Amino acid sequence: MYTKAVLDNGLRVITSTMPHSRSVCLGILVGAGSCYESKEEAGISHFAEHLFFKGTQRRPTSKEITQDIEGVGGIINGGTDKEVTLFWCKVASSHFPIALDVLSDLLLNSRFDDKEIEQERRIISEEINMNMDLPQQRINMLIDELLWPDQPLGREVIGYKETVSSLAREHLLNYVARRYMPNNTVISIAGNIQHEDAVAQIEPLFDKWAAGELLTGYITNDKQTEVRLRIEPRDIEQAHLCLAVHGFSRSHPQRFTLDLLNTVLGSGMSSRLFTEIREHKGLAYDIGSYTEHFLNSGSFSIYAGVDPEKIETAVAAILGELSKIRQGITAGELTRAKELSKGRLYLRFEDSQNVALWYGSQEILTQQILDIDDVISIVEAITVDELKEVAEEIITDSGLNLAVTGPIKEAESYRKSLIELVLSKKSI
């Protein structure tokens, strides 16, 4: 399903040929993200990613970068996460050389112009404002701070106004120099292209990019001995809550078991949470659960948007569902969850962008690639007993974290009542 080459400077190139596709997606993944930042430079990975799009020597403006791709009907974008920064482009197969030329120019020749830095600083400040105004976004920040207090995983990827405002050009260039190296980068391509042809075009563009010494890893501590609660009052119509526990890392042997447990509990309209909390009790319009897996940690979270008067009722109902799933699931639920997981995976693999990121993200994060058939074999072998064991391991009363934001008055007394509510669920 994929072919891999490693260039002399350590740059890894992965291709997956999709002969029936009319497109090619080119992704460049760099091991740079908020987890590799110090507290004082929080947001520098995201800041740098923005600046790569602001002009090169050959393409001095962001318009010249984007119009070369959009002029052939393509899409170009980037993104920063906790562990990876991504630059990607999707074009018709015949325009792959243009996509490669633009992304290589962007990555290797960006100017980081002083004027653009100041302009982008203001733009990111507005992006921070926007995220603070979006309660669904804000609740994710709050739950991460609870799960990983005073740790890189608990910090917001975009950073904070105080840190973003203090980052000078020298800070940005130093960060890029220590993270943006060929031996910390993967180029992943999927679509109607052959491996040898792709490598032949990539090698001359990147062969002068020098490798360097790379610092890997970051501090993570998942130890938790008591319930953690965070309430943030704000003047909005709805209350938003997130209930989470620590989960499993990317390399944990039970990672896919937890993902399957998540499917049963809160993925899709036939899940337990959707059926019970929305359909039967009418407590939420938006309700679901999700997992996240990082290098040495992970999480299992439930989100809901509810009537402010129904927060305690909704929390109690969610805790009840967590208690029930610890008792086990039925064979029918397991079969349906497996089929849903496999079906969604098959559908993802019809798109060249998803395929490129599937292979590229595994290579940059773990250097071990599972193909779609590998994952399906793992999922097929999971048993009801294994799901019960995982649920009992991670869903404990001392490991619960609850974040709430919304129109809450008398937050301190409300905090006490929620803590008592959570602690009263000793069956968890």
C-alpha positions, 0 to 999 in steps of 0.5 A: 500500500505504500513505499518508503525512501530515506534520502541521504540527509535523513528526509523520509519520503512515503508514497501511496499510489492510487491509480484510479485517483485524478488527484495527488496530495502532497503533505510535508510533516515536521516534528514541531508543535506546542509540546516542544515549546518552553512555557515562555515561547508558547505558540511559537510553532503555530506562529512560525507555521503562519509565517512560512506562508507569508513569502519567499525570495521567489514568491515575495507575498502570500498571494503569489504562493496561493495563486500558483496553486489555486491557479491550477485548481488546487488547495494549499494549507497548513496546520499546527498541532501539539506534536506535528506541523503540517503543510499540504497541497492537493492538486490534479495529478498533472500539476504535482510538479507545481505543488512540490515546487511551491511547498519546497520553496515555502519550507526552505526559502521563507523570508520571515520578514519583520513587517510580516511578523508584526502583521501576523502577530496581530492576526494571531491575537485576533485568532486567540480572541476568536477561540476564546469566544467559541465555547466549544473551543474554549472547553477543549482548552480547559479540559486539557489544562485539567488533564495535564496541568503545568505540562506542554500537553495542557497548553494551547497550541495557538499560545497566549497573547502574552507569549505571542506578543513577546516572540521576536524574529530571532526567537522564531528563526532559532526555533525553526533551526532546531526543529525544521530539519530533514531528519525531523521531516516526512514527505508523504504523497498519495494519489496517481503518481509513482514512487520513483518519479516522486523521489526523482523530483523531490531529491534535487529540491531538498538535497542541500537541506542539512540534517542536525542534532534533534532533541526528542521527547517532552515531559508528561505526567498522567498521575492523578489522585483526585477529581479535578474541576474547572468552572468558567462563567461566561455570558452565553446562552448554553452551558458547555461541559467536558468530562475526561479521563486519561487514556492511552498513548499512540503505542499502547497495546490497548489503544484500539480497544479504547477507540472501540470503546469510544465508538460504543459510548459516543461515536455516531447517532447509534451510540449510547450517549446519543441515544440516552442523553439526547434521544431519551432524555432530551438533555443535549443537542450536541453530545459525543465522545472522542479519544486522543493519543499522543507519544506518551499519553492520551485522553478519553473525553465526553463533550455536551452542550446543555441548558444551564439549568440542566448541568447537574442533571446532564453530568449525572446522566453522563456519569451513569453511562460511564458506570454502565459501560464499565459493566460491559457491552453486548456482543451485538454492540461490539459487532456494530462498533467494529463494522462502524470503525472499519467502514469509516476507515474504508471511506477515509481511504477513498481520499488522497489527502487522508491516505497521505496523512495516514502514512505520514503522521504515523511515520513522523510520530512513531516511525512504525506504520500500520496499514489499513489491513493491519488496523482492521485485523487488530480491531477484528480480534478485540473481545468484549472482555478486553473492552470491559478491562479497558473501561475498568482501568481508565474510568475511575472516580479519582481520575475524573476531570470536569470542565464547565463554561457558561452562564453560571452564577455563584461559581464557588457554591456550584463547584461544591455541588458538582464535586459532591455529585461526581464523588457520589458516583462511587459505582464508577 
